[in-house]
């Protein structure tokens, strides 16, 4: 599952409770990072999701890692 699909998956899950949707989205992101730990896009999608749920410090850390992995994307 690519990061773009994960983001779409998360948006569709918004019909679930926020806690359940958050858990499922990060389960998918963790699986993607297990497959490709250097995926800048996965880190950036994770940053967006973290920002959306109010985890600003974690969102910044994830986005900074994404930029370090692929500074020109």
C-alpha positions as CSV (number, residue, x, y, z in Angstrom):
1,X,0.0,0.0,0.0
2,X,1.6,3.3,-1.0
3,X,1.5,6.4,1.1
4,X,-1.0,8.2,-1.1
5,X,-3.4,5.3,-0.6
6,X,-2.7,5.4,3.1
7,X,-3.8,9.0,3.3
8,X,-7.0,8.2,1.3
9,X,-7.5,5.2,3.6
10,X,-7.2,7.5,6.6
11,X,-9.7,10.0,5.2
12,X,-12.2,7.3,4.6
13,X,-11.7,6.0,8.1
14,X,-12.8,9.4,9.5
15,X,-16.3,7.9,9.7
16,X,-14.9,5.8,12.5
17,X,-14.1,7.1,15.9
18,X,-11.1,9.4,15.8
19,X,-9.1,7.1,18.0
20,X,-9.8,4.1,15.8
21,X,-9.1,6.0,12.6
22,X,-5.8,7.3,14.0
23,X,-4.8,3.8,15.2
24,X,-5.5,2.3,11.8
25,X,-3.8,5.0,9.9
26,X,-0.6,4.7,11.9
27,X,-0.8,0.9,11.7
28,X,-0.7,1.3,7.9
29,X,2.1,3.9,8.1
30,X,4.1,1.7,10.3
31,X,3.7,-1.2,7.9
32,X,4.8,1.0,5.0
33,X,7.9,2.1,7.0
34,X,8.7,-1.6,7.7
35,X,8.7,-2.2,3.9
36,X,10.5,1.0,3.0
37,X,12.0,2.9,6.0
38,X,13.5,5.6,3.7
39,X,10.2,6.5,2.2
40,X,10.0,10.3,2.3
41,X,6.4,10.3,1.2
42,X,5.4,8.0,4.0
43,X,7.0,10.4,6.5
44,X,5.3,13.4,5.0
45,X,1.9,11.7,5.0
46,X,2.5,10.7,8.6
47,X,3.4,14.4,9.4
48,X,0.1,15.5,7.9
49,X,-1.9,13.0,9.9
50,X,-0.1,13.9,13.1
51,X,-0.8,17.6,12.4
52,X,-4.4,16.8,11.8
53,X,-4.8,15.2,15.2
54,X,-2.9,17.9,17.1
55,X,0.5,16.3,17.5
56,X,2.5,19.3,16.3
57,X,5.9,18.3,17.7
58,X,5.7,14.8,16.2
59,X,4.4,16.2,12.9
60,X,7.4,18.5,12.7
61,X,9.8,15.7,13.4
62,X,8.2,13.4,10.8
63,X,8.2,16.2,8.2
64,X,11.8,17.0,8.9
65,X,12.8,13.4,8.4
66,X,10.8,13.3,5.2
67,X,12.7,16.4,3.9
68,X,16.1,14.9,4.9
69,X,15.3,11.7,3.1
70,X,14.2,13.5,-0.1
71,X,15.1,17.2,0.0
72,X,13.9,18.0,-3.6
73,X,10.4,16.5,-3.4
